[in-house]
Amino acid sequence: MIKNRIIHPIKSLAAQGKLAGMLLILATLLSLVFSNLEMTQPYPSFWHLHLNILHWNASIIHIINDGLMVIFFLFVGMEIKREFVEGELKGMRKAMLPVMAALGGMMIPGFIYAALNIRDPHLLNGWAIPTATDIAFSLGVLSLLGNRVPFGLKIFLTALAIIDDLGAIIIIALFYTDAEHFHITYLLSAIIIIAVLFILSRKGFFNIYLWILAGIVIWYYILQSGVHATIAGVLIALTIPVDKLKLFEHRLQAPVNYLILPLFALANTAITISADSISGLFSSVGFGVMAGLFIGKPLGITLASWFAVKQKWCTLPQEITLKMLLGAGMTAGIGFTMSIFIASLSFEEEGLLDAAKIAIILTSAISAMAGLWFLNNTLKPQQPKIKEFEK
């Protein structure tokens, strides 16, 4: 009986898609608590212990960020490919609204951050931090409103977040490549293997063991090339045949949502909160991240959507208004996973990185509450179902 009382609610949360988001929140809270208790003082330094795995000497946090997160990006890459091939992003006119909204939701936050940090080239490295949206948390907020949320709004936010992820991947590849340690030979070797896999896939040949072996080699070559290793996950995803995507997404969903992302949160939110880290919120980095996510995201998404509709490039889905898109834009201000990931690429200094992370966590929470409140007051109340009885 007690077992059922515990297991059934967990299964219910997993079915509703809320469990992954709740685990991320729990992991973040635990990490922040452990980082600031005297009895768990060694906790933050634990993630910086170095391990040697197959001649790869790296800290635990780097193994998570450069190794395990490749699987997360593989999962994201498969979602992107499936949506463009057979999902809600198939066809130019169908994809135009979320594409324009995502572009606006990346550009305006980036401009806001850059405007506040224009005088310091080093601080400008963080311009991409507020451009990201956390798809799990954003959709989790919508799910709290139940079936009051029009189906078209859920599809819009899902498509927007997927395009946003694609934008973040392109930004990481273009702007966060280690130029000093860039090796073209390794990159070309990885591209050749990817091309071979792509050709084999198009010819109808697919073998999971070959793809795993090739994937490990591609990851190693890209890691050595200076391009961020997580890009390997996306590139491998593009070579997987369309008819296999749903199967592999299903198999990866549990380890990504219930292991990799919570581990990422535990490692990357191990922040010792002090007077200096709190004051970092009021620095140009802190203000840039907060203003970018909380103001830039909804503003960019709404303005870009309005412009696309006005130019007749696309139409709003049935029952959807610009006011609803503004509410969805607020929830898109939940940056979390991808924003923290980009922050870790932007700054090596602990002070700057902690300021950015605290700003992301705080603003993501505020954006979630603001989006929930706004949509709760915007969406029509749920109408009770009236049953008709035949006389």
N, C-alpha and C positions, 0 to 999 in steps of 0.2 A: 504493500500500500504506500509506504513512504517513498519507495523507489519510483513508483508510478507518479507520485506527486512532484518528484524532481524531474524525471525524464520527460513526461508529457509536456510541461511548459517549455522546456528547451527545444523539443521537436517542433512545437508550435511556433516558437520564435524563429527557428531556422527556416521553416516553411514560409513564413511571412517576409523573410529577408532581413529581419531585424537583429538576429543573433551576431552577425559579423560586426555590425556597427557597435553593438553593446560590448563585445569583446575588445574592440579598439579603445572604447572609452574606459573600460575597466583596466586595460593594460596601461593606458596613459596615466590614469589616477594612481595606480599602484607604483608605477615608475617614479612619478613626482613625489609620492609619499616616501618611498624607499630612499630616494636621493636626498631627502631633507631630514631624515631621522638620524639621531646620533648612533643608535644601535646598528643601523644599516649603512654606516658611512662609507664602507668600501664599495657599495653598489655601483656608483657611477664609473669608478675606475675599472671595475670588472669588465665592462664592455670594450675597454682599450687594451686588454691583455692580448699579447701577440701569440699566434699559433702558426705552425709551419705545416701546411697541407700540400703535398705533392710539389715541394719546392716553392710554394706560394706563401711567403711570410707576410701575414696581415693580421690586424687586430680583429677581434670578434665583430665589432661594429662594421668594419669594412667587409668582412666575410658575408655578413647579412646584406649590406647595401650593394656590394659588387657581385655577390654570388647568389644568395637566395632570392634577391629581388629580381634576378633575371627570369625566374619562374613566374613572378608576378607580371612582368612585362610581356612574357610569352602569352600569358592568359589574356592580358589587355590587347595584345596584337591580334589574337584569334577573334576576340570580340569585334575589333575594328574591321577586320577582313570580312567576317560574316555579315556585319551590318551593311557594308558597302556592296557586297555581292548579292545578298538575298534578303536583307533586312530593311529597316526604315530609312537607310541612306542610299538605297538603290535608285538611281535616276537623278539627274541634275535638279529638276524642279522640286522633287520631293525632299532632297537634301539641303536645298538652298537656305531655308529658314534657320535650321539649327547650325549650319555652317557659318552663316553671317552672324548669328547670335554668339557663337563660340569665338569668332574672330574679334568681335566687339568686346566680348568678355575677357579676351586676352590683351588686346591693345590698350584699352583705357586703364586697367590696373597697372600695366607696365609703364605707361606714360606718367601716371600719378607718382609711382615710386621713383622714376627717373627724375621727375621735376623736383622732388624733395631731396635728391642725392646728387644732383647734376655737378656740384662743385668738387666731388671726390670720386675719381675714377675707380678706386678700389671698392667703395660702397655701391657704385653702380653695378657691380657684379651681381647684386641681388635683385636686379630689375624683374627677373622672371618669377621670383618667389610668389607674388600675388596673382599670377596669371592662371594658376592651376585650380581645378575643382575636384573634390573627392566624391566620386560617383556613389559609393556605398552610403556615406553619410547624407548626401543630398537627397537621394531617393528614400533613405530611411526617414527623413523628416516628412516627406510627402506621405509615406505610408502611415504615419501617425494620424493623418486626417481621414484615413479610410477611403470609402468609395465616394466621398464628396469630391475627390480630385478627379477631374475629367481624364479619360484615358489618353486623350491627345496631349494633355499637359505632361503626363508621365513619359510618353514617348518623346516629346520635345526635350525634356530634361535629360533623359537617357541618351538621346542622340547628341545633344549638346556636350554632355560630359565625355562621351566617347571621342568626339572631335577634339575636345579640350585635351584629352589624354594624348591624342595624335599630335596636337600642337606642342605639348610638353615634350614628347619624344623627339620631335624635330628640333626644338630649342636645345635640348640636352646634347643632341648630336652635333649641332652647328656651333653652339656657344660655350659648351662645357667640355670641349676636347682639350686634352693636355698638349698644347702646342709645342712645349719644350721637349716633350717625350713622344712626339708623334712619329710613328714608323710606318711609312707607306707600304712596305713589303708585307708586313703582317696584315694590314687592312686589305690589300689586294688578294692575299691568300684566302682570307675569310670570304671575300666577295666571290671568288672563283668557286669555292665550295657551295655557297648559297645558290649561285647560278646553276651548278650541277643538280642540286636538290630541286630547284624550281623546274628544270627541264624534265627530270625524272617524274615529278609530280604531274606535269602537263601531259606526259606520255602515259599516265595511268599507273605508274609504279610507285608504291609506298611501302616501306618496311620500318616499323617502329624502332627496331634496334639500330638500324643504319642511321635513322634520324637522330636518335639519342647520342650515338657516337659522334656523328658529324656536328651535332649541336654543341657538345663539349669542346670539340676542336675549334669551332667558330667562336665560342665564348672566350677560349684561351687566346686566340689570335687577336680578337678585338680588344681584350684586356691589355695585351702587350702592345697594341697599336697606339694607345693613347686616347682613343675614342672610348667614351664611357661604356663599360662592359654590358650594362643592361640593354643597350641597343641590340645586342645579339638575340635577346628573347623575341623582340618584335620582328627582326629579319627572319628568324627561323619560323615564326608563326605564319609569315607570308608564303612560305613554301609548302605548308600543309594543305592537302586537298580539301576542297570545300565540304565534301561529304563526311570528312572526319572531324570537322571543327566542333560540332555540337558534342560529340563523344568525348573529345579531349577537354573541352571546356567543363563538361560535367565532372570528369575525373580530377581536374585541377582545382575545381571550386572549393572543395573542403580543405585541402592543404594550404591553398592561398589564403582563404578567409579565416581559417581557424588556427593556423600555425605561423605562416610567413608574415602576414600583416601584424598580428599581435606581437611577434618577436621584433619586427621593425619598430613598432610603437614603443616597446619596452626599452630597446637600445637607444632610440633617437630622441626620447623625451626624458632621459636621465639627466635632468637639469637641477643643479643646486640653486635654489632661489635665495637671492641675497639682495641687499639694498642696491648693489650695482646692476644686477640683472633686472630688477624692477625698474630702475632708472633707464634701462635700455629701451623700455617701452616708449619713453618720451624722446628717444633719439630719432634722427632722421630715418634710420633703418626701421625702427619700431613703428613710427608714424607712417612710413611708406608702405609697409606690409599691411598695417591695419586699414589705412585709407584705401589702399588698392583692393583689398578683399571686400571690405564692408560697403564702400561707396562705388569703387570702380567696376566691380563685377556686375551688380544690378543695373548700373547706369549704362555700361557698355553693351550688355545683353539687350536691354530694352530699346536703346537708341538704334542699334544695328538692326534689330527685328523690325522696328517701325520704318526705318529707311528701306529695307528690303521689300516690305509690303507696299510702301508708298510708290516705289519704283516698279511695282507689279512683277517683281522677279519671283514672287511666291505669294501664297495666301495663308492667313491664319487657319489652323485646324478648326473644325466645327466646335462650337461652344467655348472657344478659347478667346480671351481678350488680352490686350496689351497689359492691362492691370494684373492679370494672372501671370503673364510672363515676367513682370517686375517682381512678383512674389517668388517665382521660380529662380529669378536672378539673385534674390537675397540668399536663398539656400545654396546657390552656386558659389557664394562667398565662403563656403566651408572648404578650405583648401586642404588642410590636414596632410594626408599621406604624401601626395605629390609635392605640395608646397614644402613640407619638411625635407623631403628628398632633395629638392632643388636647393634649399637653404644649405644643406650639407655639402653640396657641390660649390656653392657660392663663396662660403667663408670657412677659413681654417681656424681663425682666432676664436677662442672659446667665448669671449664676451659678445662679439658680433653674432655668432651662431646662436647663443642662448637668447639674445634679444629677439632675433628673428623667430626662433621656435616658440618663445612665450607669446609673442605677438600673433603667431599663427594659431596657437591653441586658444587664446583668449578671443580672437576675432571669429574663429570658426564657431565657438560656442555662442557668441553674440549673434552671428549671422543665422545660426540654426533657430535661435529663439525668435529673432525678428521675422524671419521667413515664415515660421510657424504661426506667429501672431497675425501677420499680414494676410496670409492665405486663409486663416481661420475666419477672418473678418471679411474676406473678399468672396470666397466660395459660397455658393448657395447651400443653405441647410439641407441635410438629407431628408428627402420626402418619404414619409412612411408608406409602405406598400399596401395598397388597397386590394383586397381579394374580392373578386366578383363571384357571386354564387348564383347558379341557375335556379330559377324558381320552378 
